[in-house]
């Protein structure tokens, strides 16, 4: 009986190409749906053109009007700040969620002690938390990190903890029979089997981290798109408001698509089926 041969390079490339193609097609379809829904709602609701700007209006403001270059610079500058803020909150929240999920898996006592705190942070409105957190951390980057981490923490924690506990009890028993301890079972079984749940947490955390960054910018830091949108609304710069919303929405869709692509590639490499069945 001959040993199974590894897949050829051409086959691997074709497989990766199929995954990338499906992800790109999904992103394109999502973008088309958003644009159609956007323009359709404006027409259906009959909102005044002075207030509501359609896709073509935003495109012209960013690319065809005489000061389009200045407009793009304004949006991109604010967007860069917001993405940096969101990234800090995303990493902080995801790391804390992963550490807590591992601790909860290893000890029910730790879960009983800390889960109520996570539930409390989740239940208190974020708008009410910002003044309290700003008194403790100040109005700088620390506030943004904490806000983003709070938004990310609970949904990521729930998903990752569920994934860690979804490993096969039979395999854990085999590890115990051969002398392995809880850390061995965690490293060999629980962490690999939790990858789909981990990527689900990542995809949920991306828009959550952006929301936390926008909220912190709006209420406290005075930087980024969150603050820029508030100022633009106050000054009746409706084109800038809509362009800012479009920019952050497109970036959110792109980042979600990148996370989905990475998930498909990693799970395909691991021989596991992704959450989307790709």
N, C-alpha and C positions, 0 to 999 in steps of 0.2 A: 504494500500500500504506500503510495508515494506521498510525501509531505506536501501540504498546501503551499503553493507559491505565493509570495507577496504580490499585491497588485502592481501593475506596471505604472511607470511614471505618467504615461499618456492617460491611463484610466484615472489616476489620482487628479490630474489636471482637469480632466473632463468633469469629475465629481465636484471639484472646487468651483469650476466655472458654473456648473448648474446651481450650486448653492448661492454664489454671488448673483447670478442672473435672477433667481427667484427673489432674493432680497431687494434687488434693484427694481424689479417689476412691482413688488409689493409697495415700495416707497413711492414709485411713480403713480400707482393707482390711488394711494392715500392722498398724495398731493392734488391729483385731479379732483377727487371727491371733496377735499377741503375748498378748493377754488370754486367749484360749481356750487357748493352749499353756501359759500360766502356771498357770491354774486346773487344767487337765487333768493337768499333771505333778504338782501337789500331791496330787491325788486318786489318780493312778496309783501314785505312790511311797509313799503313805500316811505322809507326813511329819507329825510331831506339830503340832497347831494352835498350840502354844506357840512353836514355832520358825518354821514356815511361815505366812505371812500371804497370803491371797488378795486379789484386786482389791477385793472388797467390804470386807474388813477395813481395807485402806489408805484406801479412800474414807471410811469411818466415822471413822478416826483423824484424817483431815485436815479433815473437814467437818461431822460430826454430834456427836462427843463434846463434853462441856462445855468442855474446853480446846483445842478444834480450832484456834482462832485462834492460840494460842501455838505449837501444832505447825506450822501453816503458816508462821509467822514464822521458826521455827528452820530449816525446810527451805529457804525462799526466801532467807534470809540466806546460808546455806552455798552454795546454788546460784548466787547472784549472784557470790560470790567465785570459785567454780570456773569459771564461764563467762568471767569476766574473765581468769583465768589461762589458760584454753584459747584464748581469742582472741589473746592475746599470743603464745603458742607457735605457733598456727596461722599468723598473719601472718608471724612471723619465719621459720618453716620453709618456707612457700610462697614468700616472696620470695627466700630463699637458693636454693631449688630452681630457681626460674625463672632467676635470674642464672647459676647453674652450668650449667643446661641450655643456655642461650644460648652460654655460653663453650665448652661441649663441642661444640656444633654448629659453631662458628666455628674451633675448634682441637682436633684429635685429641691434640696434645701435652698440653694442659690436662686433657683427659679422662683420659689415661693417668696423669697425676700425681695427680689429685684423686679419681678414682673409687675407688681402694683405700681411701682414708680414709673415704669414705661407706660402703663395704662393711664396714669395721671397726666403725664406729659402729652399723651395723645388726646386726652379729653378736654384739656384746657385750651381755649381758643388762642391761636398764635398771636393775634392782635393784642390780646391781654398779656401775653408773655414778653413781648418785645420791650416794654418799658422796664420790667423787672430785670430782664437779662442785660439791658443796656446799662443799668445802674451797677451791675456786677462787673461786666466786661468792658464797659465803655462803648463808644460808637465806631470803633475801628473794625479791622478784619475779624477779631475774636467774636464779635456779635454775629457776623455773617456765618462763621463756621458753626457756632452753636445753633443758630436758627436752622440752617440747612441740615445739621445733624439731627435735630429734633424731628423735622419733617420726614427724614429718611428712616430714622431709627425703627419705629414700630412696625411698619409694613415689611421692612427688610428682615427684622428680627423674627417675625412670625413665619415668613417664608423659609428662611434659612433653618430655623429650629424644626419646622415640619420636615424639611428635606433630610436633616441629620437623623431624625427619628424614623425615617421611612426605609432604612436599610433592613435587609433580611435578618430576622431573628435566628434563622438556622445557620447562616454564615457566622453570626456573632457567637453562636454556641460552638461552632467548629474552632474558631479562634481561641475561645476559652479552654476547650479540650486540649489544644496544643500549647497551652501555657501563656497565651496572650492576655493582656489586661485591657482595661477600658480604653486606654490611650491607643493601644494597638488596633482595637476594633474601630476607634474613631478615625485613625489615619488610613487604615487599609480598606475600610468598608463605608463608614458613614460619610466621610468627606467626599469620596468619589461619587457615591450614590446621590449626594445632595446637589450635584452640579446643576440639574434642571431647575431646582428651587432657587439656587443661588443666582442663576441668570434671570429668573423671574423677578427676584429681588432687585437686581441691577436695573432691569427695565422699568420697574415701578419707581425706583429711586431717582432716575434721571429727571422726569418732570417734577418730582417732589423737591429735589435739590434746587431746581430752577425757580420753583414757586417760593421756596424759602429765601433764596437770594433776592428775588424781586421784592418780597415783603420787607426784608431787612433794609434794602435800599430805599424803599418808599417811606418807611417810618423812621429810619434812623441815620443811615450812613451818608445820605445825600450824594450818592454816586450811582453810576450804572443806568440801565434801562428803567429800573423801578423808579428812581428819582426823575429821570428824564421824561417819562410818561406823565408824571404828576405835574411837572413844570409845563410841559406842552399842553396839557389839558387846561391849566390855569391861564395860559397865554393864548388859548384857542388855536393852537397849531395842530389842526386836525390831521393834516397830511403826516406830520411827524408821529402823532399818536398811532395812526394806523400802520405806518411803516415800522415802528418799533414793535408793535404786536405781531406783524407779519414776520419780522426778523427772528424774534424769539420762538415763534411757532415753527418756522422752517427749521431752525437749529434743533429744536426739540424732536421733530420728526426725523431729521438726519441722525441725531445721536441715538435715538431709539432704534433706527434701522441698523446702525453700526453695531449696537449691542446685540441685536437679533442675528446679524451676520456672524459675529464672533461666537455666539451661542451655537449656531448651526455648525460652524467649522469645528469647534471644540468637541461638541457632542458626537459629531460624525467621526472625528478622530478617535474618540473614546468608545465608539461602537454603541452609542446610546441614541435614542430617538429624542429629537428636540420637542419643546412644548408645542410647537406649531406643526409638528409632524413632518417637517422638511427633511 
